[in-house]
Each structure stands twice: as C-alpha cells, then as structure tokens.
C-alpha cells in the first residue's frame, strides 16, 4: 500500500505523536552534532520510558521518550545527529522539518564542551528558526580534564538563550536542564536570541520575501528563516511549505477530517 502525502513526513509524525497513550503537556526536540553525548542526555532524561521508530516515508530512525517534571508530562524527540539544518541529507531534512514545521515547545541543542566552536554552527541555525532554544553544553567533565573552561553565563549572554552545563554520563546538570526546559516550554522564560544581521542588500531581499511568507502562513513559523532558505534556492523547503499548506493544521483537508485543531 503506497504512502500518501498525508501519511508521510512531518504531518504523519505529528499525528502519531498526538495518538500517543501518554498525553504530552509539552513536546521538546533534542538536536545536536554527532558524538556530543546527545543520546546519553536523552537516556538520562527519559530513562526506560522510550521507544524508537522510523520517520514516516524515510529510512531515518528517531527515538521518542517521556519524563515527568513538576507534574507535567514531557515528550522528548531525539532528532538525528546533524552538523547543520541545510537539508543536504535525509537526517538534516528530518531534523529541520521537525524544528521548523513541527513547532516543538522547546528545542535543546546538545554541544560538546571540548570542541564548542565547531558545534555552535548548529546552535546559530536553530535559534534562527525558533527563540525557544536551550543550549546544553555536555561533556564538561572531559573538558575539565583537558583544561578547557567554558564560560556558560557569558555564552548565555552572548546567545540570548539558556545555557546549561552537563556531564550526562554521571547525570550532572540534568535536573537543571529539566528546569530550563520547563521554563521555556511553558512560557515562564522568554528568550531573546541574538539575530544574525547580513549585508544591506540581503536584508532588503529577506524583508521582501518575509512579508509574503507572513501573509501565507500567518506567523505559523519563522518567516525570516524561511526567507533565507528560499534565497539559498533550497527546493525541499518549497516542497514542505506546499505540503504544510495542503496538509498542515488549518488546511482544507484537515478541516474536513477534523484534524485542524492542532496535532500535538
């Protein structure tokens, strides 16, 4: 039996989440470069309350898990490890689509404290999509052994988002990470991420495209980031935008079958 547009990709995944036996009070994305200890952070937060499955329509495996904090059920989606969100691979496209079109209540980016500069490229890409971002600086124990000191408060001021140091293997910092997720996901803290400003000509082009995106999608996701991807000539973002209009929340089809009230 073939998969339809509605049974593949982001919309099918969100529908699957909405039918989970455990109702989530918040859905949180977990992103990061490979080899940052992201899976260890995921396991430390969710324990045994997790399972894996394929992204509908692609051979990309995702882990989903749950934990409870302050009487709230949190569903954590462990996205594929990627170096960027430019959709040059299936893993990158899945991570990008979930963060951009899935509208998670918060996104945690896990970075390696021993090579933080390399990891910050993904952090900057994520905060261009959503202000509801948290940076988890993992492996601080290894950094300390290598005599590397990370100024997390200074990094937090520079980025405008919460920065939480962790050593997930020893469960150090995970309680603080849960608290940061709680504040961001439930609107108890409003992030002010630093915006990257481009040259004058590019900013003018972004503004023109951004206005059209806002008109079409009415603030459903970050119009500035979409404008940048369109200027990059990324064909996959055009496909996902069309798919969102045809099958996403509020679309004609979802109003017919009763899913227009939101998937999560």
N, C-alpha and C positions, 0 to 999 in steps of 0.2 A: 504494500500500500504506500503510495507516494505521499511525501510531506507537502502540505500547502504552505503558503506564505505565513498563515496564521499559526501553523503548528511548528514552525522553525524559528530559531533566533531568539532575540530578546523577549518578544511578547509571549512566546511559548514558555520561556524560562520563568518569567514573572507570573504567568498563570499557574505554573507548577508550584511556585512559592506560595501563592495565595491559597492553594489547596492543601498546604501542609497541616498535619493534625494539630501541631502546636502553633497557635496564633501568635505572630510576632508583633510586639509593640514597636519594634524598630528593626530595619534591615540595614546591615553595615557591610560595606565592601572592604576586603583586605587585599591590598596590592603591594607590589614590590619587585625589585630585581631578583633574578635567581641567586641562590646562595646567600641570602640575607638572614636566614633563620625564620622566614615567614611562616613556614609550616609548623615550626616549633611554637611560634606565637599563637597560631591558630589552635594547635593542640592544647596549649596551656590555658587558653581562654575557654575552650569548649569541652575539654576532657573527652569522655566517651560519647557525648551527645552529638554525633556527626555521621554523615554518610557521603558517598561520592556518586557522581552521575555525569553523563555526557551532556554538553551543551547541545540543545536540540538542533539537528541539521549539520553538526560539525563533530569531528573527532577530537574534541577538546574536553578534558576531564576537569570538573570542578568539585571541590569539597564544600559541603554546607554543614554548619553546626549551630548549636544553640547554647546559650548560657543565660543565667538569671542574675540581675543586679538591681538592687533597690526596688524589688517587686515588679520588675519589667523583664519581659522575655525578649531577648536579643537574638536575631538570626544573623549569623556571620557567614558571608560568602567568600571563600578563598579563591581569588582570581588567579589565572595562570601567571607565573613569574615572567615579567617582561622588562625590557630596558626602556621602552617608550610606548606611547599610545598612538603611533602614526599608522597603525593598521597595515604594516608590511608583512605580517604573518597572521595565521588564524588565531594564535594566542593573543597577539596585540589587539586584534579586532574584537575578540570576545571581551577582553578587559575594558577596552574603550567603550564598547556598546553598553556594557552594564553600568559603568560610571556615568556615562553621558545620558543614555536613554532610560536606564533603569531607575534613576532618581533615588539612590540609596540615601538613607537618613544621615549617614556619615561615611566617610572613606578614610581608612587607615592605610598609610603608606609605610611599609617597613623598610628601613635602610640599615646598612652595615656601618657601624661606628668606625671600623678600621679603614674604610675607603668611602667616606661620606660624600666627598665631592662628586665622585662618579655617580652615586645614587641620587643626587639632588636633581638631575635632569628629569627623572620621572616625577619627582615631587612637584617641580615647577609646572609640568604638563597637567598634573591632576588639579592643582589649585587654579589653573586657567579654566578648568571645567566647573569646579564646584568650590565654594568657600568652606563647605562643611568637611574640611580635611584635617586629619591629625597625623603628625609625623611621629612614628615610633622608631627611635634610634636604638636598634638592637645590637647585641654583642658588645656592650660597653665593658664587660669583663675582659674580653680579648683585647679590646682597645687599651685598657689599662695595663695589661701585660706587655703591650707593645709601646707603652709610654705615650699613648695618644690621648689627649684630653679634649673632650667635646663640650663646648660652652652651650648647653641646651637652652638656658634662659636667653642668651644672646641670639641664638638661632631662632628662637621663638619670636623675639622682637623683630628680627630681620624678615622673617617669612610672614608674620601676622597670623600664625596658626599655633595650636598647642603642640609642644614637642616633649615627648615622654621617653626618657632613657630606660632601657630594659636589658635584662640578661635572661631571656625567656627559658633557657635550659634549666636555670635554677629558680624560675618563677619570680625573679626580681623585677619589680616595676609593673607587673600585670594588674595589680589592684588599682594602681594609679592610671593605667591605660583604660581599664573599665570605667573609671570615674570620668576621664576625659571624653570617652565615647558617650557616656550618659549625658553629659552637659551639652555636647554638640548635637547629638541626635534628637534631644528633646527641647532644644532651643533655650537652654539655660545659659549658654555662652554663645555670643555672636562673634565669629571670626572676621578679621579684616585682612585677608591675604594681600600681599604686595602685588600690584599689577605690573606686568612687563610692558613697557612703553616702546613702541617701534618708531621708525622714522616717519616724518610728516606725511609722505605720500602713502605709505602703507596704512597709517592710522586713518587717513581720509577714505581709503578703499574699504577698510574694516567698517567704518561708520556707515557707509552707504549700504553694504551688504547686511550689516547687523540690523538695520531698520526693517529690511524686508523679512529677515528671519523672525524678528519680534512680531511682525504683523501676521505671519503664517502660524507661528507656534505659541503666541501669546504667553511668553515667559516660561514655557514648559521646561526649557533647559537653556544653558548658557549660550546666548546668541553670538557673543564675541568670539568664543572658541569655535563655534560652527563656521563663522565668517572666516576665521583664519584657515580652517581646514579646506573650505571652498577655494580660497585663494591659493592654497597648496595644490589644487587640482586633484584632490582625493576623491575618486569615483565612488568608493564604498560609503562615504558619508552621505552622498546624494541618494544612494540606494536605501540607506537606513532612514533618512528623512522622509522619503516617499513611503516606506514601509510604516513609519510612525503615523503619517497622515492617514493611511489606508486602514491600519490595523490597531493603532495605539488607543489609549484611553480617550474617549470622546469622539472616536471615528464613527462614521456611519454604520460600519459593520458591528462595532461593539455596542452601539445604541440598540441595534436590532437584537443581538443575542444577550443583552443585559450585563455586559462587562464594562460598560462605560463609566462606572463609578470609581474605577481605580483597581489595579491588580494586586497591590500589596495590602 
